[in-house]
Amino acid sequence: MRGVHERPEGLTYQPELISQDEERSLLGVLAGIDFHEVRMHGQVARRTVRHFGYDYDYGSFQLTEAEALPAELHEVRRRCAEIAGVAEASFAQALVTRYPPGSVIGWHRDAPAFGPTVAGLSLGAACLLRFRRGDAEDRRVYEVELLPRSAYVLAGAVRSSWQHSIPPVPDLRYSVTFRQLRRSRPGSS
């Protein structure tokens, strides 16, 4: 772990959540998924995504029901929920992201539609997951290297008070991210 030595409260890192054989199998499954482009602020990102459970529209910031999580990802969701300390069923939305070489994610917090706990699995190439908080004069940055097959959980302060980003990835990488919803169903009162 690099950057400042202040580890964000609520960050959990779990190396080798799955085995190499499980990763190979999952990469085969993910290679067959129909990914969609990400358009934000009029620009098309290099990364592509596929949502399960609920689709998130990056332009309107709305959630709509989507295809159910494929059976091949149920065990990953179970393990991510276990390390996050939440009920598996609380992860109502999954985001599978394909990062070709050179792909980035700029500084952001996950959308307000999503709940207090996020968990993810990193597959393929390793990458840096960076966190920052504070203003330009007192900026604090913390970095963790996400190795292949590792998982992370964002809860508490790291979820609510820190932004995160991923600098350009050197090789093909996938992530499977599980998120809770703030409300039981989109459009419910």
C-alpha positions in Angstrom: 0.0 0.0 0.0 1.4 3.3 -1.0 0.6 7.0 -0.7 -0.1 8.5 2.7 -0.1 6.2 5.6 -3.7 7.1 6.7 -5.7 4.1 5.7 -9.3 5.1 5.0 -11.7 3.9 7.7 -14.0 1.2 6.2 -11.6 -0.1 3.6 -11.1 -3.9 3.6 -8.7 -5.6 1.2 -8.7 -9.4 0.8 -6.1 -11.0 -1.4 -6.9 -14.2 -3.3 -10.7 -14.3 -2.7 -10.8 -16.9 -5.4 -8.3 -19.4 -6.8 -6.5 -19.2 -10.1 -8.7 -22.0 -11.6 -11.8 -20.0 -10.5 -10.4 -16.9 -12.1 -9.8 -18.7 -15.4 -13.3 -19.9 -15.3 -14.8 -16.5 -14.5 -12.7 -14.8 -17.2 -14.2 -17.3 -19.7 -17.7 -16.3 -18.5 -17.0 -12.6 -18.7 -15.5 -12.9 -22.2 -18.9 -14.0 -23.4 -20.8 -11.1 -21.8 -22.3 -8.4 -24.1 -20.7 -5.2 -22.7 -22.1 -1.7 -23.3 -20.2 1.6 -23.8 -20.1 4.2 -21.0 -21.0 7.7 -22.0 -20.4 10.4 -19.5 -20.5 14.2 -20.0 -20.7 13.6 -23.8 -17.6 11.4 -23.9 -17.3 7.7 -24.5 -15.1 5.9 -21.9 -12.6 3.2 -22.9 -14.0 0.8 -20.4 -17.3 -1.0 -21.1 -19.8 -2.3 -18.6 -22.7 -4.6 -18.0 -25.2 -4.2 -15.1 -27.2 -7.0 -13.5 -30.1 -6.6 -11.1 -30.4 -2.9 -11.8 -29.1 -0.9 -14.7 -27.7 2.5 -13.9 -27.9 5.3 -16.5 -24.9 7.5 -16.2 -26.7 10.4 -17.9 -30.0 10.5 -16.0 -28.7 8.9 -12.8 -31.7 6.6 -12.8 -31.9 2.9 -11.9 -34.1 0.5 -13.8 -34.6 -3.3 -13.4 -32.1 -5.4 -15.4 -31.3 -9.0 -16.1 -30.6 -11.1 -13.1 -27.1 -11.9 -12.0 -25.7 -14.9 -13.9 -25.5 -18.1 -11.9 -21.7 -18.2 -12.5 -21.4 -15.0 -10.3 -23.5 -16.1 -7.4 -20.6 -17.6 -5.5 -18.5 -14.4 -6.0 -21.4 -12.4 -4.6 -21.6 -14.7 -1.6 -17.9 -14.4 -0.8 -17.9 -10.6 -1.3 -20.9 -10.3 1.1 -19.1 -12.5 3.6 -16.0 -10.3 3.8 -18.3 -7.2 3.8 -20.3 -8.6 6.7 -23.6 -8.0 4.9 -26.4 -10.3 3.7 -25.8 -11.7 0.3 -29.3 -10.6 -0.9 -28.5 -7.0 0.1 -26.2 -6.8 -3.0 -29.0 -6.1 -5.3 -26.9 -4.6 -8.1 -23.8 -5.9 -9.9 -21.6 -4.0 -12.3 -19.1 -5.9 -14.4 -16.5 -3.7 -16.0 -14.1 -4.5 -18.8 -10.9 -2.4 -18.8 -8.8 -2.6 -22.0 -5.2 -1.5 -21.6 -5.0 2.2 -20.9 -8.5 2.5 -19.4 -9.0 4.7 -16.4 -11.7 5.8 -13.9 -11.5 9.4 -12.8 -12.0 10.5 -9.2 -15.5 9.9 -8.0 -17.8 8.5 -5.3 -20.4 5.9 -6.3 -23.8 7.4 -7.2 -26.1 8.4 -4.3 -28.6 5.7 -5.5 -26.3 3.1 -4.1 -26.1 2.1 -0.4 -23.5 2.2 2.3 -21.4 -0.9 1.3 -19.7 -1.7 -2.0 -17.6 -4.8 -2.6 -15.6 -5.8 -5.6 -13.5 -8.6 -7.1 -10.5 -7.7 -9.4 -9.6 -10.1 -12.3 -6.9 -10.1 -14.9 -4.3 -7.4 -14.6 -3.4 -5.8 -11.3 -4.2 -2.1 -10.8 -3.9 0.7 -8.3 -7.1 1.7 -6.5 -6.5 5.3 -5.2 -8.4 7.2 -2.6 -8.4 10.9 -1.8 -10.0 13.3 0.5 -9.4 16.9 1.6 -9.1 20.0 -0.4 -6.3 21.0 -2.9 -4.2 22.5 -0.1 -4.5 19.4 2.2 -5.1 16.6 -0.2 -4.5 13.1 1.1 -4.1 10.2 -1.2 -4.0 6.5 -0.3 -3.3 3.7 -2.7 -3.8 0.0 -2.6 -2.7 -2.4 -5.3 -5.5 -4.7 -6.3 -3.9 -8.0 -7.3 -5.7 -10.5 -9.5 -8.3 -12.4 -7.6 -8.4 -10.0 -4.8 -11.4 -8.3 -3.3 -12.1 -5.0 -1.6 -14.9 -3.5 0.5 -15.8 0.2 0.8 -18.0 1.0 3.8 -18.2 3.8 6.4 -15.9 6.8 5.8 -14.1 5.4 2.8 -17.5 5.1 1.1 -18.9 8.4 2.1 -16.0 10.8 2.6 -13.3 9.6 0.2 -13.3 9.6 -3.6 -11.6 6.8 -5.5 -10.1 6.3 -8.9 -8.0 3.9 -11.0 -5.1 5.2 -13.1 -4.5 3.6 -16.6 -4.4 -0.2 -16.4 -1.4 -1.9 -18.2 -3.3 -4.9 -19.5 -6.8 -6.3 -19.8 -8.6 -6.2 -16.4 -12.2 -7.0 -15.3 -13.9 -6.0 -12.1 -17.2 -7.4 -10.6 -18.6 -4.8 -8.2 -21.6 -5.5 -5.9 -23.7 -2.6 -4.6 -26.6 -2.2 -2.2 -29.5 0.1 -3.1 -30.6 3.0 -0.9 -34.2 2.1 -1.3 -35.9 -1.3 -1.9 -36.8 -0.7 -5.6 -36.3 2.1 -8.0 -39.4 4.3 -8.0 -40.6 3.1 -4.7 -41.6 5.7 -2.0 
